[in-house]
Amino acid sequence: MPCASCALRVVSGLLLLFDACFGSTPPSRIAFGSCNRALVEQPFWQHIVARQPDLWVWGGDAIYGDTGALGRYGELEEVSFEGLLKVLRGKKFEAASPEQLRALYNKQLANKGYQQLMRTCPVVGTWDDHDYGIDNGDASYTFRKESQQLFLDFLQVPPGSPLRARRGVYSVHTSGPIGQRVSVILLDCRYHQNITAGVLLGEEQWEWLEETLRTSESQVHIVVSGIQVLPYRAFTENWAKFPKEQARLIRLLLSSGVPGVLLVSGDVHMAEVSSVLCTHRDSDSARQLLEVTSSGLTHSTGVRPFFLERWGFWIYMKLVPQEYQVSGYYWRPNVGEVVVDWDAGTAKSVRVNLYGEDGVKAVITAALEPNNLVRRRPLQDSDNSVWSCSPAGSHDPARDPSPTIPKDVLVLLCVAGWVVVCFLGMCLSQSLALPRRPPLAVGKKHV
């Protein structure tokens, strides 16, 4: 009996350990967001908590630690002539010190709405440039090691965790019982970045990612990047500016054969969905890659105080074709949610909803195609050119979640129209054959 009792205790302990590590119920609702200013009002937390997520994922810029030329900590609170000159010279931000980062992380942790979220579900995440410490930051940032430890402190990672010894904040978090697991793969696009050398992740992170995908038994894989993976825009950071790294990531995700791959990104202060169809050179079957961008929680292009930037962005988005965009765009504050429907031990569907400020009505929705939820045989591809990708489709502008002209843009257009009308009127009046006053003779006789 004593031996039987000991065995029972061991089994019970193992079951408890398994439950703690993977959970006894499959995760069905994962919320995510990015671009959050710690010093301003944060209205989304109550809506996120009300939806009872199983996990919250930071997609970058959990705080704005660097000091903006136009305001303290990039908050755009104080505008000065000196700050405007800095912006014109291209210096919008100055690097954050560890003390600045620590103070803002503590401010965010003290937010009552965020505290309620942390009591509701686990919190994981990756960083982008402003919580890394400097706008468009890369491997040259002086305090990157200190910043990493402060970010892990913010996520409440234990002191002895292996993540503390890593060069970068990349990690994977898996939850759910066997057969109903979700892996959230968090990439670090800052710590090793060197745009001159075309490096984004760094070789050690690539090796980790390859091993993570090779050994994964999950049914859904949410891959989180602080910057966008598929879209290209000249005025934002994105993977397309690192073409070899982008091609390598797409090849790795497709050739690994893992099911349920969904890309999640932030950074650009708006929401959209992008998609590509990729075909292997030795196969006619196409695979979909879907990317959902949610940005930002406290500010967005649609509510920025500088209307010139706002209407310029609006005009750009309307005039320049967005090759991979399939949703239109939403430019007010927003938050994202992945919903997984489980059926008989497998993922029946993976849907994404992007919510506006009311937190109730989805402004953009998307879903993975059913054939992307099936595990496939891994392919041993070493050449990035084995996959050829093309746009998955185009969106109907009439269905844009933000189709109307912003009020300040409308005012600017009206003023511009009034100026044009006045100018044309002046030109017209000058061209009419009206009696003209003879020229004045000043200091000499007029002939």
C-alpha positions as CSV (number, residue, x, y, z in Angstrom):
1,M,0.0,0.0,0.0
2,P,2.7,2.5,0.8
3,C,4.2,1.9,-2.6
4,A,0.8,2.3,-4.3
5,S,0.3,5.5,-2.3
6,C,3.6,6.9,-3.4
7,A,2.9,6.0,-7.0
8,L,-0.5,7.7,-6.8
9,R,1.2,10.8,-5.4
10,V,3.8,10.8,-8.2
11,V,1.1,10.4,-10.9
12,S,-1.0,13.2,-9.3
13,G,2.1,15.4,-9.2
14,L,2.8,14.8,-12.8
15,L,-0.8,15.6,-13.8
16,L,-0.6,18.8,-11.8
17,L,2.7,19.7,-13.5
18,F,1.2,18.9,-16.9
19,D,-1.8,21.1,-16.2
20,A,0.4,23.9,-15.0
21,C,2.6,23.7,-18.1
22,F,0.0,23.1,-20.9
23,G,-3.5,23.7,-19.3
24,S,-6.3,21.2,-19.1
25,T,-8.5,23.2,-21.5
26,P,-7.5,24.3,-25.0
27,P,-7.0,28.1,-25.4
28,S,-9.8,29.5,-27.6
29,R,-9.4,33.3,-27.3
30,I,-6.0,35.1,-27.5
31,A,-6.0,38.9,-27.4
32,F,-3.2,41.1,-28.8
33,G,-2.3,44.7,-29.4
34,S,0.6,47.2,-29.7
35,C,1.6,50.9,-29.5
36,N,0.6,51.9,-26.0
37,R,1.6,55.1,-24.2
38,A,1.9,54.6,-20.4
39,L,1.2,58.3,-19.6
40,V,-2.2,58.6,-21.3
41,E,-5.7,57.2,-20.8
42,Q,-6.0,53.5,-21.8
43,P,-9.6,52.7,-22.4
44,F,-9.2,49.2,-24.0
45,W,-8.4,47.2,-21.0
46,Q,-12.0,47.0,-19.7
47,H,-13.2,45.8,-23.1
48,I,-10.4,43.2,-23.3
49,V,-11.1,41.8,-19.8
50,A,-14.8,41.6,-20.6
51,R,-14.0,39.2,-23.5
52,Q,-12.2,36.9,-21.1
53,P,-9.1,36.1,-23.1
54,D,-7.0,33.0,-22.3
55,L,-3.8,35.0,-23.1
56,W,-2.7,38.6,-23.8
57,V,0.1,39.2,-26.3
58,W,2.1,42.4,-26.6
59,G,3.0,43.0,-30.2
60,G,5.5,45.8,-29.5
61,D,5.7,49.3,-28.1
62,A,4.1,48.5,-24.7
63,I,5.6,51.8,-23.7
64,Y,7.2,54.8,-25.4
65,G,10.5,55.0,-23.6
66,D,12.5,57.2,-25.9
67,T,12.2,61.0,-25.6
68,G,10.4,62.6,-28.5
69,A,11.5,65.9,-29.9
70,L,8.0,67.1,-29.7
71,G,7.2,65.9,-26.2
72,R,8.3,64.0,-23.2
73,Y,8.6,60.2,-23.8
74,G,7.1,60.6,-27.3
75,E,3.8,61.6,-25.8
76,L,3.5,64.7,-28.0
77,E,2.5,66.7,-25.0
78,E,4.7,69.8,-25.5
79,V,5.4,71.3,-28.9
80,S,8.2,73.7,-29.2
81,F,10.0,75.5,-32.0
82,E,13.2,73.7,-31.1
83,G,11.4,70.4,-31.2
84,L,10.0,71.2,-34.7
85,L,13.5,72.0,-35.9
86,K,14.7,68.6,-34.6
87,V,11.9,66.9,-36.6
88,L,12.8,68.8,-39.7
89,R,16.4,67.6,-39.3
90,G,15.1,64.0,-39.0
91,K,15.8,63.6,-35.3
92,K,12.3,62.8,-33.9
93,F,13.5,60.8,-30.9
94,E,16.4,60.5,-28.5
95,A,17.4,57.2,-27.0
96,A,15.9,56.1,-23.6
97,S,18.1,55.5,-20.6
98,P,17.4,52.5,-18.4
99,E,15.9,54.8,-15.7
100,Q,13.4,56.2,-18.2
101,L,12.4,52.7,-19.3
102,R,12.0,51.5,-15.7
103,A,9.9,54.5,-14.7
104,L,7.5,53.9,-17.6
105,Y,7.2,50.2,-17.1
106,N,6.3,50.9,-13.5
107,K,3.8,53.4,-14.6
108,Q,2.2,50.8,-16.9
109,L,2.2,48.2,-14.3
110,A,0.4,50.6,-12.0
111,N,-2.5,51.1,-14.5
112,K,-5.6,49.7,-12.8
113,G,-7.1,48.4,-16.1
114,Y,-3.9,46.6,-17.0
115,Q,-3.7,45.2,-13.5
116,Q,-7.1,43.7,-14.0
117,L,-6.0,42.1,-17.2
118,M,-3.0,40.5,-15.5
119,R,-5.3,39.0,-12.9
120,T,-7.5,37.7,-15.7
121,C,-4.9,35.9,-17.9
122,P,-1.2,35.3,-18.5
123,V,0.7,38.1,-20.4
124,V,3.5,37.5,-22.9
125,G,5.0,39.6,-25.6
126,T,7.8,41.0,-27.7
127,W,9.1,44.5,-28.1
128,D,9.5,47.0,-31.0
129,D,11.5,50.1,-31.2
130,H,10.0,52.4,-28.6
131,D,10.0,49.9,-25.7
132,Y,13.4,48.7,-26.9
133,G,14.7,52.2,-26.3
134,I,15.0,54.2,-29.5
135,D,12.9,54.9,-32.6
136,N,13.9,52.5,-35.4
137,G,16.4,50.9,-33.0
138,D,18.9,48.3,-34.0
139,A,21.9,46.4,-32.5
140,S,23.8,49.7,-32.0
141,Y,21.5,50.8,-29.1
142,T,23.8,51.4,-26.1
143,F,21.5,50.0,-23.5
144,R,20.1,46.9,-25.3
145,K,21.2,44.5,-22.6
146,E,19.8,46.5,-19.8
147,S,16.6,47.1,-21.8
148,Q,16.2,43.4,-22.3
149,Q,16.2,42.7,-18.5
150,L,13.8,45.6,-17.9
151,F,11.4,44.3,-20.5
152,L,11.5,40.8,-18.9
153,D,10.9,42.4,-15.5
154,F,7.9,44.1,-17.0
155,L,6.6,40.7,-18.2
156,Q,7.4,39.3,-14.7
157,V,9.8,36.6,-16.1
158,P,11.4,34.8,-13.1
159,P,15.1,35.8,-12.4
160,G,16.4,32.3,-13.1
161,S,14.5,31.9,-16.4
162,P,16.7,30.8,-19.4
163,L,15.1,33.8,-21.2
164,R,17.3,36.0,-19.0
165,A,20.5,34.6,-20.6
166,R,19.3,34.9,-24.2
167,R,20.6,37.6,-26.6
168,G,17.2,39.1,-27.3
169,V,13.6,38.7,-26.1
170,Y,12.5,36.0,-28.6
171,S,10.5,33.1,-27.0
172,V,7.7,30.6,-27.6
173,H,4.7,30.0,-25.3
174,T,2.7,26.9,-25.7
175,S,-0.7,26.2,-24.0
176,G,-3.4,23.6,-24.2
177,P,-3.6,19.8,-23.8
178,I,-2.0,17.4,-26.3
179,G,-3.8,17.7,-29.6
180,Q,-5.3,21.1,-28.9
181,R,-2.2,23.3,-28.4
182,V,-1.5,26.8,-29.5
183,S,2.1,28.1,-29.8
184,V,2.7,31.9,-29.7
185,I,6.1,32.4,-31.3
186,L,7.5,35.9,-30.4
187,L,10.2,37.2,-32.7
188,D,12.8,39.9,-31.8
189,C,13.4,42.3,-34.7
190,R,15.6,44.7,-32.7
191,Y,18.4,43.2,-30.7
192,H,20.3,41.8,-33.8
193,Q,19.1,44.2,-36.5
194,N,21.7,45.6,-38.9
195,I,20.1,47.1,-42.0
196,T,23.4,47.7,-43.7
197,A,24.2,44.0,-43.5
198,G,20.6,43.0,-44.2
199,V,20.3,41.3,-40.8
200,L,17.0,41.3,-38.9
201,L,16.8,38.3,-36.5
202,G,20.5,37.2,-36.2
203,E,21.7,33.6,-36.8
204,E,21.2,32.3,-33.3
205,Q,17.5,33.4,-33.4
206,W,17.1,31.7,-36.8
207,E,18.5,28.5,-35.4
208,W,16.1,28.7,-32.5
209,L,13.1,29.4,-34.7
210,E,14.0,26.5,-37.0
211,E,14.2,24.1,-34.0
212,T,11.0,25.5,-32.5
213,L,9.0,24.8,-35.7
214,R,10.7,21.4,-36.3
215,T,9.8,20.1,-32.8
216,S,6.4,21.7,-32.5
217,E,3.3,19.5,-32.0
218,S,0.9,22.4,-31.8
219,Q,-2.2,22.8,-34.0
220,V,-2.0,26.6,-34.2
221,H,1.1,28.8,-34.5
222,I,0.8,32.5,-34.0
223,V,4.0,34.2,-35.1
224,V,4.4,37.7,-33.7
225,S,6.6,40.4,-35.2
226,G,7.0,43.9,-34.0
227,I,7.1,45.2,-37.6
228,Q,5.0,44.1,-40.6
229,V,6.1,41.0,-42.5
230,L,4.2,41.1,-45.8
231,P,3.4,44.7,-46.7
232,Y,5.9,47.2,-48.0
233,R,5.7,50.9,-47.4
234,A,8.6,53.3,-47.9
235,F,7.9,55.3,-44.8
236,T,7.6,52.4,-42.3
237,E,9.9,49.7,-41.1
238,N,9.0,46.2,-42.5
239,W,10.5,42.9,-43.4
240,A,10.4,43.8,-47.1
241,K,13.3,46.1,-46.5
242,F,15.3,42.9,-45.5
243,P,14.4,40.9,-48.6
244,K,16.6,37.9,-47.8
245,E,15.3,37.6,-44.2
246,Q,11.7,38.0,-45.4
247,A,12.1,35.2,-48.0
248,R,13.8,33.0,-45.4
249,L,11.0,33.5,-43.0
250,I,8.3,32.7,-45.5
251,R,10.2,29.6,-46.7
252,L,10.7,28.4,-43.2
253,L,7.1,28.8,-42.2
254,L,5.8,27.0,-45.3
255,S,8.4,24.3,-45.6
256,S,8.2,23.3,-41.9
257,G,4.7,21.9,-42.5
258,V,3.3,23.2,-39.2
259,P,-0.4,23.8,-39.3
260,G,-2.4,27.0,-38.5
261,V,0.3,29.6,-39.2
262,L,-0.9,33.2,-38.5
263,L,1.3,36.3,-38.6
264,V,0.6,39.1,-36.2
265,S,2.3,42.5,-36.3
266,G,1.9,46.1,-35.0
267,D,4.0,49.3,-35.4
268,V,2.1,51.3,-38.1
269,H,-0.7,52.9,-36.0
270,M,-3.6,51.4,-38.0
271,A,-5.2,48.0,-38.5
272,E,-5.3,45.9,-41.7
273,V,-5.1,42.3,-43.0
274,S,-2.6,41.2,-45.6
275,S,-2.4,37.8,-47.4
276,V,-0.3,36.0,-50.0
277,L,-0.7,32.7,-51.8
278,C,2.6,30.8,-52.1
279,T,3.3,27.9,-54.5
280,H,6.2,25.5,-54.3
281,R,8.2,25.0,-57.5
282,D,7.7,21.2,-57.3
283,S,4.0,21.4,-56.5
284,D,0.9,23.1,-57.9
285,S,-0.9,23.4,-54.5
286,A,-0.9,26.9,-53.1
287,R,-0.5,27.8,-49.4
288,Q,-1.9,30.9,-47.8
289,L,0.0,33.2,-45.4
290,L,-2.2,35.6,-43.5
291,E,-1.0,38.6,-41.5
292,V,-3.1,40.6,-39.1
293,T,-1.8,44.1,-38.0
294,S,-3.2,45.7,-34.9
295,S,-1.9,49.2,-33.9
296,G,-2.4,51.1,-31.7
297,L,-4.0,50.8,-28.3
298,T,-3.8,54.5,-27.2
299,H,-3.2,56.3,-30.4
300,S,-3.4,55.9,-34.2
301,T,-3.0,57.7,-37.4
302,G,-6.7,58.7,-37.3
303,V,-6.4,60.6,-34.0
304,R,-2.9,62.1,-34.2
305,P,-2.7,65.8,-33.3
306,F,-0.8,66.7,-36.4
307,F,-3.4,66.7,-39.2
308,L,-0.8,67.1,-42.0
309,E,0.6,63.7,-41.2
310,R,-2.9,62.3,-41.0
311,W,-4.2,63.6,-44.3
312,G,-0.9,62.7,-46.0
313,F,-1.2,59.2,-44.8
314,W,-4.9,59.0,-45.9
315,I,-4.0,60.3,-49.4
316,Y,-1.1,57.8,-49.6
317,M,-3.3,54.9,-48.6
318,K,-6.0,55.9,-51.1
319,L,-3.6,56.5,-54.1
320,V,-0.9,53.9,-53.6
321,P,-2.0,50.3,-54.3
322,Q,-1.6,48.1,-51.2
323,E,-0.5,44.9,-53.0
324,Y,-1.1,42.3,-50.3
325,Q,-4.0,44.1,-48.4
326,V,-7.3,42.2,-48.4
327,S,-9.2,44.0,-45.8
328,G,-9.0,47.7,-46.3
329,Y,-7.6,49.6,-43.3
330,Y,-8.9,50.9,-40.0
331,W,-7.0,53.9,-38.7
332,R,-8.5,54.6,-35.2
333,P,-7.3,52.9,-32.0
334,N,-7.9,49.1,-32.2
335,V,-7.2,45.7,-30.6
336,G,-7.0,42.2,-32.0
337,E,-8.3,38.8,-31.0
338,V,-7.6,35.3,-32.3
339,V,-10.5,32.9,-31.9
340,V,-9.9,29.1,-32.2
341,D,-12.8,26.7,-32.5
342,W,-11.9,23.2,-31.5
343,D,-13.6,20.1,-32.7
344,A,-12.6,16.5,-31.9
345,G,-9.1,17.3,-30.9
346,T,-8.3,19.5,-33.8
347,A,-8.6,23.2,-34.8
348,K,-11.8,23.5,-36.7
349,S,-11.3,27.1,-37.5
350,V,-9.0,30.0,-36.7
351,R,-10.7,33.5,-36.9
352,V,-9.3,36.9,-36.3
353,N,-11.4,39.9,-35.1
354,L,-10.1,43.5,-34.9
355,Y,-12.2,45.8,-32.6
356,G,-12.5,49.5,-32.6
357,E,-12.8,51.8,-29.5
358,D,-16.2,50.4,-28.3
359,G,-14.6,46.9,-28.0
360,V,-17.8,45.3,-29.2
361,K,-18.2,45.5,-32.9
362,A,-15.5,43.9,-35.1
363,V,-14.3,46.4,-37.7
364,I,-12.2,43.9,-39.6
365,T,-12.5,40.1,-39.7
366,A,-10.5,37.4,-41.3
367,A,-9.9,33.6,-41.1
368,L,-7.4,31.0,-42.0
369,E,-8.4,28.7,-44.9
370,P,-9.2,25.2,-43.8
371,N,-6.3,23.6,-45.8
372,N,-3.9,25.7,-43.7
373,L,-5.0,23.9,-40.5
374,V,-3.7,20.6,-41.7
375,R,-0.1,19.4,-40.8
376,R,2.0,18.7,-43.8
377,R,5.1,16.8,-44.5
378,P,8.2,19.0,-43.9
379,L,10.2,20.0,-46.9
380,Q,14.0,20.2,-46.9
381,D,14.4,23.4,-48.7
382,S,17.6,25.4,-48.4
383,D,16.8,27.8,-51.3
384,N,14.6,30.8,-50.7
385,S,13.4,30.8,-54.3
386,V,11.6,27.4,-54.0
387,W,8.4,29.3,-53.0
388,S,6.8,31.9,-55.2
389,C,4.2,34.2,-53.6
390,S,1.6,36.5,-55.1
391,P,-1.2,38.6,-53.7
392,A,-4.1,36.5,-52.4
393,G,-6.7,39.0,-53.6
394,S,-7.8,42.6,-53.3
395,H,-10.3,44.3,-51.1
396,D,-13.4,46.3,-52.2
397,P,-12.7,50.0,-51.2
398,A,-16.5,50.4,-50.7
399,R,-16.1,48.0,-47.7
400,D,-13.3,49.8,-46.0
401,P,-13.9,50.1,-42.3
402,S,-12.7,53.7,-42.5
403,P,-14.0,54.8,-45.9
404,T,-14.9,58.4,-45.1
405,I,-12.7,61.4,-45.5
406,P,-11.5,62.6,-42.1
407,K,-13.0,65.9,-41.0
408,D,-9.7,67.7,-40.9
409,V,-8.8,66.4,-44.3
410,L,-12.2,67.6,-45.6
411,V,-11.6,71.1,-44.1
412,L,-8.1,71.2,-45.6
413,L,-9.5,70.2,-49.0
414,C,-12.2,72.9,-48.7
415,V,-9.6,75.6,-47.9
416,A,-7.4,74.4,-50.7
417,G,-10.4,74.5,-53.1
418,W,-11.3,78.0,-51.9
419,V,-7.7,79.2,-52.6
420,V,-7.8,77.6,-56.0
421,V,-11.1,79.3,-56.9
422,C,-9.8,82.7,-55.7
423,F,-6.6,82.2,-57.8
424,L,-8.6,81.2,-60.9
425,G,-10.9,84.2,-60.3
426,M,-8.0,86.6,-60.2
427,C,-6.5,85.1,-63.4
428,L,-9.9,85.4,-65.1
429,S,-10.4,89.0,-64.1
430,Q,-6.9,89.9,-65.4
431,S,-7.7,88.2,-68.8
432,L,-10.9,90.2,-69.4
433,A,-10.8,93.1,-71.8
434,L,-11.5,95.8,-69.2
435,P,-10.3,99.4,-69.3
436,R,-6.9,99.6,-67.7
437,R,-5.4,102.4,-65.7
438,P,-2.5,104.0,-67.6
439,P,0.9,103.5,-66.0
440,L,2.1,106.1,-63.6
441,A,5.0,108.4,-64.5
442,V,7.3,108.4,-61.5
443,G,10.3,110.8,-61.8
444,K,10.1,111.0,-65.6
445,K,7.8,112.0,-68.3
446,H,5.4,109.4,-69.5
447,V,5.3,108.8,-73.2
